[in-house]
């Protein structure tokens, strides 16, 4: 069983996970979006004319985790058994952290699903708020932690 996304001729292929054992897996990822302080305040107060920005971004993140296999060419179709989405505002830096945790019992991990969900949450915040703040910036889409599988657990060192 090879773990490369390329065959012996250098052509892209989906990794064969058929012989891997099914295990419980989880991954947490984060995407941050920086904005004007007034934009963050509006989001927190829920006063945006388009509605509850965080509720829509939460749904976008959940939907994105379930669509990862269609967005990233070599991702496997795996069952998504749980998705948790949290938002943490930092009023000092006008930053909103969008954090997504995904869980499954499968033969491969959910790191890409968690990162896709986090990125989509941040992009949805941008989409909903671009009419009031075009200078927003999505940054730091990154894996924070993962558990399960042959490669073991991973925890990002704090920055």
N, CA, C and O of each residue as an XYZ file, in Angstrom:
636
protein
N       0.852     -1.178      0.000
C       0.000      0.000      0.000
C       0.892      1.233      0.000
O       1.691      1.434      0.915
N       0.751      2.043     -1.017
C       1.545      3.258     -1.162
C       0.740      4.455     -0.691
O      -0.484      4.478     -0.824
N       1.422      5.448     -0.142
C       0.715      6.614      0.355
C       0.968      7.851     -0.493
O       0.709      8.969     -0.049
N       1.467      7.663     -1.702
C       1.712      8.812     -2.557
C       0.521      9.048     -3.489
O      -0.206      8.120     -3.842
N       0.343     10.292     -3.870
C      -0.731     10.652     -4.784
C      -0.286     10.551     -6.246
O      -0.972     11.037     -7.146
N       0.879      9.911     -6.475
C       1.375      9.743     -7.842
C       1.756      8.284     -8.064
O       2.297      7.633     -7.171
N       1.470      7.775     -9.263
C       1.867      6.410     -9.576
C       3.319      6.397    -10.055
O       3.982      7.434    -10.045
N       3.814      5.239    -10.471
C       5.223      5.109    -10.869
C       5.561      5.926    -12.115
O       6.734      6.192    -12.377
N       4.554      6.324    -12.880
C       4.770      7.161    -14.068
C       4.618      8.645    -13.760
O       4.690      9.479    -14.663
N       4.406      8.979    -12.481
C       4.254     10.379    -12.094
C       2.867     10.939    -12.326
O       2.676     12.155    -12.284
N       1.902     10.077    -12.569
C       0.532     10.513    -12.814
C      -0.251     10.556    -11.500
O      -0.054      9.719    -10.619
N      -1.140     11.544    -11.384
C      -1.966     11.671    -10.186
C      -2.881     10.468    -10.047
O      -3.396      9.944    -11.034
N      -3.077     10.036     -8.796
C      -3.992      8.935     -8.506
C      -4.528      9.095     -7.089
O      -3.927      9.772     -6.255
N      -5.644      8.474     -6.837
C      -6.188      8.469     -5.491
C      -5.494      7.357     -4.714
O      -5.391      6.233     -5.207
N      -5.025      7.648     -3.530
C      -4.331      6.670     -2.699
C      -5.291      5.522     -2.365
O      -6.460      5.756     -2.059
N      -4.796      4.295     -2.426
C      -5.583      3.110     -2.106
C      -5.604      2.927     -0.594
O      -4.578      2.623      0.014
N      -6.774      3.113      0.012
C      -6.902      2.937      1.461
C      -7.687      1.672      1.802
O      -8.073      1.474      2.954
N      -7.922      0.821      0.812
C      -8.777     -0.349      1.021
C      -8.251     -1.303      2.090
O      -9.042     -1.996      2.730
N      -6.946     -1.355      2.296
C      -6.379     -2.279      3.278
C      -6.182     -1.644      4.655
O      -5.790     -2.326      5.603
N      -6.448     -0.358      4.766
C      -6.267      0.317      6.053
C      -7.414     -0.035      6.995
O      -8.542     -0.241      6.548
N      -7.136     -0.106      8.284
C      -8.216     -0.381      9.240
C      -9.092      0.859      9.451
O      -8.619      1.990      9.349
N     -10.345      0.633      9.740
C     -11.262      1.710     10.077
C     -10.987      2.111     11.526
O     -10.994      1.269     12.423
N     -10.747      3.403     11.745
C     -10.501      3.906     13.093
C     -11.271      5.199     13.301
O     -11.706      5.840     12.344
N     -11.432      5.572     14.558
C     -12.051      6.844     14.889
C     -11.030      7.945     14.668
O      -9.889      7.843     15.116
N     -11.440      8.989     13.982
C     -10.535     10.082     13.627
C     -11.221     11.417     13.867
O     -12.445     11.533     13.797
N     -10.403     12.418     14.150
C     -10.913     13.785     14.330
C      -9.848     14.759     13.872
O      -8.656     14.453     13.901
N     -10.279     15.913     13.454
C      -9.352     16.979     13.081
C      -9.997     18.318     13.401
O     -11.207     18.500     13.268
N      -9.149     19.252     13.828
C      -9.587     20.619     14.091
C      -8.729     21.559     13.267
O      -7.502     21.455     13.259
N      -9.387     22.476     12.575
C      -8.687     23.463     11.752
C      -9.266     24.836     12.040
O     -10.333     24.980     12.636
N      -8.524     25.834     11.596
C      -8.921     27.217     11.857
C      -8.595     28.085     10.653
O      -7.584     27.886      9.980
N      -9.459     29.040     10.396
C      -9.193     30.104      9.431
C      -9.526     31.406     10.136
O     -10.516     31.493     10.862
N      -8.709     32.401      9.923
C      -8.935     33.692     10.565
C      -9.267     34.739      9.521
O      -8.768     34.693      8.397
N     -10.104     35.672      9.896
C     -10.429     36.784      9.020
C     -10.271     38.079      9.820
O     -10.840     38.242     10.899
N      -9.487     38.981      9.257
C      -9.218     40.272      9.893
C     -10.103     41.303      9.212
O     -10.285     41.272      7.995
N     -10.649     42.209      9.998
C     -11.605     43.186      9.474
C     -11.519     44.479     10.262
O     -10.745     44.590     11.212
N     -12.314     45.450      9.862
C     -12.417     46.682     10.637
C     -13.090     46.376     11.966
O     -13.931     45.481     12.052
N     -12.721     47.117     12.992
C     -13.314     46.898     14.316
C     -14.832     47.040     14.270
O     -15.540     46.285     14.937
N     -15.334     47.981     13.504
C     -16.776     48.179     13.390
C     -17.487     47.003     12.744
O     -18.628     46.693     13.088
N     -16.817     46.351     11.812
C     -17.395     45.174     11.164
C     -17.513     44.039     12.173
O     -18.547     43.376     12.250
N     -16.461     43.820     12.940
C     -16.500     42.767     13.957
C     -17.587     43.068     14.990
O     -18.310     42.168     15.415
N     -17.698     44.309     15.382
C     -18.729     44.698     16.358
C     -20.129     44.415     15.788
O     -20.990     43.892     16.495
N     -20.350     44.756     14.526
C     -21.636     44.509     13.877
C     -21.949     43.011     13.859
O     -23.082     42.610     14.125
N     -20.947     42.185     13.547
C     -21.140     40.734     13.533
C     -21.509     40.238     14.928
O     -22.438     39.445     15.082
N     -20.790     40.697     15.929
C     -21.041     40.252     17.297
C     -22.425     40.674     17.794
O     -23.090     39.918     18.503
N     -22.851     41.862     17.428
C     -24.167     42.363     17.853
C     -25.307     41.744     17.053
O     -26.464     41.784     17.474
N     -24.977     41.173     15.902
C     -26.012     40.586     15.060
C     -26.857     41.632     14.354
O     -28.040     41.410     14.097
N     -26.249     42.779     14.038
C     -27.018     43.880     13.450
C     -26.791     44.064     11.954
O     -27.198     45.083     11.395
N     -26.155     43.111     11.300
C     -25.923     43.227      9.860
C     -27.262     43.137      9.131
O     -28.107     42.312      9.475
N     -27.449     43.987      8.128
C     -28.727     44.005      7.399
C     -29.012     42.684      6.683
O     -30.166     42.394      6.369
N     -27.971     41.877      6.421
C     -28.173     40.583      5.759
C     -28.554     39.480      6.743
O     -28.885     38.372      6.322
N     -28.512     39.762      8.031
C     -28.894     38.755      9.014
C     -27.738     38.288      9.875
O     -26.712     38.961      9.977
N     -27.912     37.135     10.491
C     -26.944     36.573     11.435
C     -25.758     35.986     10.668
O     -25.828     34.865     10.162
N     -24.688     36.742     10.589
C     -23.500     36.358      9.822
C     -22.926     35.040     10.331
O     -22.581     34.171      9.531
N     -22.821     34.879     11.626
C     -22.198     33.670     12.172
C     -23.064     32.431     11.965
O     -22.535     31.337     11.765
N     -24.382     32.585     12.010
C     -25.259     31.433     11.755
C     -25.099     30.950     10.316
O     -25.044     29.746     10.065
N     -25.025     31.875      9.386
C     -24.859     31.492      7.984
C     -23.471     30.886      7.771
O     -23.342     29.885      7.065
N     -22.433     31.472      8.367
C     -21.072     30.948      8.231
C     -20.957     29.556      8.851
O     -20.229     28.707      8.336
N     -21.660     29.321      9.940
C     -21.653     27.997     10.578
C     -22.246     26.951      9.629
O     -21.687     25.866      9.465
N     -23.371     27.282      9.013
C     -23.984     26.349      8.064
C     -23.084     26.125      6.849
O     -22.982     25.003      6.353
N     -22.437     27.175      6.370
C     -21.514     27.044      5.234
C     -20.369     26.100      5.580
O     -19.973     25.275      4.756
N     -19.835     26.214      6.794
C     -18.735     25.344      7.224
C     -19.179     23.887      7.259
O     -18.458     23.004      6.794
N     -20.354     23.637      7.803
C     -20.863     22.262      7.881
C     -21.075     21.697      6.478
O     -20.680     20.568      6.187
N     -21.697     22.487      5.622
C     -21.930     22.029      4.245
C     -20.613     21.770      3.519
O     -20.497     20.798      2.774
N     -19.627     22.630      3.730
C     -18.335     22.486      3.048
C     -17.624     21.208      3.451
O     -17.008     20.554      2.610
N     -17.698     20.840      4.733
C     -17.037     19.606      5.163
C     -17.593     18.420      4.400
O     -16.857     17.495      4.056
N     -18.901     18.445      4.133
C     -19.547     17.333      3.437
C     -19.282     17.345      1.933
O     -19.546     16.351      1.256
N     -18.771     18.438      1.407
C     -18.502     18.558     -0.026
C     -17.018     18.491     -0.371
O     -16.661     18.620     -1.542
N     -16.157     18.295      0.602
C     -14.712     18.320      0.372
C     -14.289     17.367     -0.739
O     -13.450     17.716     -1.570
N     -14.853     16.187     -0.760
C     -14.500     15.193     -1.785
C     -14.764     15.707     -3.193
O     -14.124     15.246     -4.139
N     -15.686     16.645     -3.357
C     -15.989     17.190     -4.675
C     -15.140     18.415     -5.002
O     -15.046     18.815     -6.162
N     -14.531     19.004     -3.993
C     -13.743     20.218     -4.185
C     -12.254     19.947     -4.344
O     -11.571     20.657     -5.082
N     -11.746     18.931     -3.661
C     -10.322     18.609     -3.694
C     -10.180     17.274     -4.428
O     -10.643     16.245     -3.936
N      -9.551     17.288     -5.588
C      -9.607     16.143     -6.508
C      -9.256     14.775     -5.937
O      -9.892     13.793     -6.320
N      -8.286     14.659     -5.050
C      -7.853     13.338     -4.616
C      -8.334     12.959     -3.216
O      -7.845     11.989     -2.636
N      -9.285     13.715     -2.672
C      -9.848     13.369     -1.366
C     -10.827     12.212     -1.505
O     -11.563     12.112     -2.487
N     -10.821     11.348     -0.509
C     -11.742     10.221     -0.481
C     -13.113     10.660      0.015
O     -13.241     11.633      0.757
N     -14.119      9.935     -0.405
C     -15.478     10.128      0.123
C     -15.539      9.397      1.460
O     -15.436      8.172      1.512
N     -15.704     10.147      2.524
C     -15.765      9.528      3.848
C     -16.994     10.042      4.590
O     -17.462     11.150      4.329
N     -17.514      9.239      5.511
C     -18.689      9.691      6.258
C     -18.307     10.783      7.256
O     -17.345     10.636      8.010
N     -19.044     11.844      7.255
C     -18.849     12.907      8.240
C     -19.851     12.636      9.352
O     -21.061     12.711      9.137
N     -19.347     12.324     10.532
C     -20.219     11.921     11.626
C     -20.514     13.039     12.609
O     -21.503     12.978     13.339
N     -19.661     14.065     12.636
C     -19.915     15.210     13.510
C     -19.107     16.397     13.013
O     -17.978     16.247     12.545
N     -19.698     17.575     13.121
C     -19.014     18.820     12.798
C     -19.371     19.841     13.872
O     -20.545     20.082     14.150
N     -18.353     20.429     14.463
C     -18.544     21.508     15.433
C     -17.867     22.754     14.888
O     -16.725     22.700     14.432
N     -18.575     23.877     14.937
C     -18.050     25.142     14.429
C     -18.133     26.172     15.535
O     -19.191     26.376     16.129
N     -17.002     26.826     15.810
C     -16.987     27.895     16.807
C     -16.319     29.133     16.221
O     -15.474     29.042     15.331
N     -16.712     30.272     16.732
C     -16.139     31.546     16.313
C     -15.614     32.266     17.543
O     -16.313     32.396     18.548
N     -14.373     32.732     17.452
C     -13.763     33.442     18.568
C     -13.313     34.808     18.078
O     -12.380     34.906     17.282
N     -13.968     35.862     18.547
C     -13.555     37.210     18.148
C     -12.434     37.730     19.033
O     -12.400     37.454     20.232
N     -11.528     38.477     18.443
C     -10.480     39.183     19.181
C     -10.677     40.664     18.873
O     -10.278     41.145     17.813
N     -11.290     41.376     19.802
C     -11.633     42.779     19.551
C     -10.402     43.680     19.489
O     -10.455     44.742     18.869
N      -9.304     43.283     20.113
C      -8.081     44.097     20.066
C      -7.466     44.125     18.679
O      -6.918     45.147     18.266
N      -7.549     43.012     17.950
C      -6.953     42.934     16.614
C      -8.000     42.898     15.500
O      -7.650     42.806     14.324
N      -9.283     42.972     15.865
C     -10.397     42.894     14.908
C     -10.274     41.637     14.049
O     -10.409     41.682     12.826
N     -10.016     40.527     14.714
C      -9.844     39.240     14.054
C     -10.939     38.291     14.530
O     -11.285     38.265     15.711
N     -11.471     37.521     13.605
C     -12.443     36.491     13.939
C     -11.843     35.142     13.556
O     -11.557     34.893     12.385
N     -11.655     34.277     14.544
C     -11.142     32.928     14.292
C     -12.329     31.998     14.084
O     -13.238     31.935     14.912
N     -12.310     31.276     12.965
C     -13.353     30.310     12.624
C     -12.743     28.926     12.805
O     -11.843     28.541     12.059
N     -13.224     28.185     13.782
C     -12.642     26.881     14.104
C     -13.648     25.771     13.829
O     -14.816     25.859     14.208
N     -13.164     24.713     13.154
C     -14.036     23.597     12.778
C     -13.390     22.291     13.228
O     -12.216     22.041     12.955
N     -14.169     21.464     13.920
C     -13.742     20.130     14.310
C     -14.655     19.124     13.624
O     -15.880     19.234     13.685
N     -14.040     18.137     12.966
C     -14.779     17.112     12.231
C     -14.397     15.754     12.802
O     -13.235     15.509     13.126
N     -15.393     14.867     12.922
C     -15.151     13.512     13.417
C     -15.730     12.483     12.449
O     -16.735     12.720     11.779
N     -15.059     11.336     12.401
C     -15.510     10.226     11.567
C     -14.961      8.922     12.119
O     -14.071      8.907     12.969
N     -15.510      7.841     11.619
C     -14.928      6.509     11.790
C     -14.704      6.013     10.365
O     -15.650      5.649      9.666
N     -13.439      6.003      9.944
C     -13.147      5.722      8.536
C     -11.716      5.215      8.379
O     -10.999      5.024      9.362
N     -11.312      5.000      7.123
C      -9.977      4.503      6.807
C      -8.986      5.620      6.527
O      -7.793      5.366      6.356
N      -9.462      6.838      6.479
C      -8.593      7.986      6.241
C      -9.110      9.163      7.040
O     -10.266      9.173      7.464
N      -8.263     10.151      7.248
C      -8.575     11.244      8.158
C      -9.446     12.347      7.587
O      -9.803     12.341      6.409
N      -9.776     13.291      8.452
C     -10.678     14.391      8.105
C      -9.997     15.759      8.185
O     -10.658     16.777      8.394
N      -8.674     15.775      8.019
C      -7.964     17.048      8.059
C      -8.432     17.998      6.964
O      -8.655     19.183      7.213
N      -8.578     17.476      5.757
C      -8.990     18.332      4.639
C     -10.414     18.827      4.822
O     -10.730     19.958      4.454
N     -11.270     17.997      5.382
C     -12.646     18.409      5.639
C     -12.691     19.542      6.658
O     -13.442     20.503      6.492
N     -11.883     19.429      7.714
C     -11.858     20.482      8.733
C     -11.307     21.785      8.156
O     -11.847     22.857      8.432
N     -10.242     21.707      7.361
C      -9.670     22.920      6.777
C     -10.608     23.546      5.743
O     -10.715     24.769      5.655
N     -11.279     22.710      4.973
C     -12.241     23.226      3.993
C     -13.386     23.933      4.712
O     -13.808     25.016      4.306
N     -13.879     23.325      5.767
C     -14.958     23.950      6.541
C     -14.549     25.279      7.145
O     -15.311     26.244      7.099
N     -13.348     25.338      7.714
C     -12.872     26.583      8.326
C     -12.701     27.679      7.275
O     -13.086     28.827      7.495
N     -12.121     27.314      6.131
C     -11.931     28.290      5.059
C     -13.275     28.803      4.555
O     -13.431     30.000      4.313
N     -14.238     27.912      4.397
C     -15.544     28.324      3.889
C     -16.279     29.199      4.898
O     -17.005     30.113      4.507
N     -16.102     28.935      6.180
C     -16.717     29.808      7.186
C     -16.170     31.232      7.049
O     -16.935     32.197      7.039
N     -14.852     31.357      6.942
C     -14.241     32.682      6.798
C     -14.665     33.351      5.498
O     -14.946     34.549      5.482
N     -14.714     32.596      4.418
C     -15.137     33.165      3.131
C     -16.600     33.611      3.169
O     -16.964     34.597      2.527
N     -17.420     32.905      3.900
C     -18.826     33.293      4.026
C     -18.957     34.582      4.819
O     -19.779     35.436      4.485
N     -18.150     34.731      5.873
C     -18.137     36.004      6.614
C     -17.755     37.133      5.658
O     -18.383     38.192      5.653
N     -16.727     36.899      4.853
C     -16.312     37.913      3.881
C     -17.466     38.239      2.928
O     -17.780     39.408      2.701
N     -18.084     37.214      2.381
C     -19.164     37.421      1.422
C     -20.299     38.239      2.028
O     -20.821     39.148      1.383
N     -20.675     37.930      3.240
C     -21.790     38.625      3.861
C     -21.444     40.054      4.259
O     -22.327     40.909      4.325
N     -20.171     40.321      4.524
C     -19.778     41.638      5.042
C     -19.039     42.510      4.036
O     -18.657     43.630      4.373
N     -18.829     42.039      2.823
C     -18.031     42.802      1.855
C     -18.664     44.141      1.507
O     -17.962     45.066      1.096
N     -19.959     44.258      1.661
C     -20.607     45.537      1.348
C     -20.251     46.629      2.346
O     -20.387     47.814      2.043
N     -19.798     46.242      3.531
C     -19.415     47.237      4.535
C     -17.910     47.274      4.798
O     -17.418     48.200      5.442
N     -17.168     46.263      4.299
C     -15.723     46.204      4.590
C     -15.015     45.365      3.526
O     -14.888     44.149      3.671
N     -14.566     46.006      2.478
C     -13.874     45.281      1.395
C     -12.418     44.982      1.724
O     -11.767     44.240      0.988
N     -11.894     45.535      2.800
C     -10.496     45.309      3.165
C     -10.295     44.085      4.052
O      -9.182     43.834      4.513
N     -11.352     43.326      4.295
C     -11.188     42.115      5.109
C     -10.160     41.199      4.455
O      -9.985     41.203      3.237
N      -9.487     40.419      5.288
C      -8.461     39.504      4.781
C      -8.572     38.161      5.478
O      -8.500     38.075      6.704
N      -8.749     37.108      4.680
C      -8.755     35.745      5.216
C      -7.310     35.294      5.279
O      -6.564     35.429      4.309
N      -6.918     34.759      6.424
C      -5.532     34.304      6.575
C      -5.441     33.125      7.530
O      -6.386     32.809      8.253
N      -4.299     32.493      7.513
C      -3.963     31.423      8.465
C      -4.954     30.270      8.456
O      -5.447     29.874      9.512
N      -5.256     29.721      7.277
C      -6.021     28.477      7.225
C      -5.039     27.374      7.577
O      -4.060     27.144      6.866
N      -5.315     26.686      8.696
C      -4.307     25.727      9.172
C      -4.922     24.641     10.037
O      -5.947     24.828     10.693
N      -4.252     23.500     10.009
C      -4.629     22.388     10.867
C      -4.115     22.669     12.277
O      -2.950     23.023     12.458
N      -4.977     22.511     13.262
C      -4.572     22.719     14.658
C      -4.284     21.400     15.368
O      -3.372     21.309     16.190
N      -5.076     20.378     15.038
C      -4.895     19.086     15.717
C      -5.580     17.992     14.920
O      -6.522     18.245     14.169
N      -5.088     16.759     15.097
C      -5.744     15.588     14.526
C      -5.468     14.393     15.416
O      -4.432     14.310     16.076
N      -6.421     13.467     15.419
C      -6.253     12.225     16.167
C      -6.659     11.062     15.281
O      -7.458     11.210     14.356
N      -6.094      9.905     15.583
C      -6.451      8.678     14.885
C      -5.566      8.392     13.686
O      -4.839      9.257     13.199
N      -5.648      7.159     13.228
C      -4.897      6.750     12.055
C      -3.489      6.309     12.374
O      -3.007      6.454     13.498
N      -2.835      5.765     11.353
C      -1.492      5.201     11.494
C      -0.450      6.246     11.876
O       0.475      5.960     12.635
N      -0.606      7.462     11.344
C       0.402      8.500     11.620
C       0.281      9.074     13.030
O       1.152      9.825     13.469
N      -0.785      8.726     13.736
C      -0.923      9.156     15.128
C      -1.481     10.555     15.275
O      -1.989     11.162     14.332
N      -1.364     11.036     16.493
C      -1.934     12.337     16.835
C      -0.988     13.464     16.461
O       0.228     13.288     16.385
N      -1.586     14.628     16.230
C      -0.826     15.835     15.904
C      -1.455     16.998     16.647
O      -2.678     17.122     16.708
N      -0.626     17.834     17.202
C      -1.092     19.062     17.879
C      -0.145     20.178     17.465
O       1.059     20.096     17.704
N      -0.691     21.232     16.838
C       0.133     22.372     16.437
C       0.654     23.062     17.686
O      -0.079     23.261     18.655
N       1.931     23.423     17.651
C       2.493     24.218     18.725
C       1.854     25.592     18.704
O       1.583     26.127     17.629
N       1.610     26.168     19.852
C       0.996     27.497     19.881
C       1.944     28.513     19.262
O       3.164     28.430     19.406
N       1.344     29.472     18.570
C       2.134     30.495     17.879
C       2.452     31.657     18.783
O       3.110     32.607     18.359
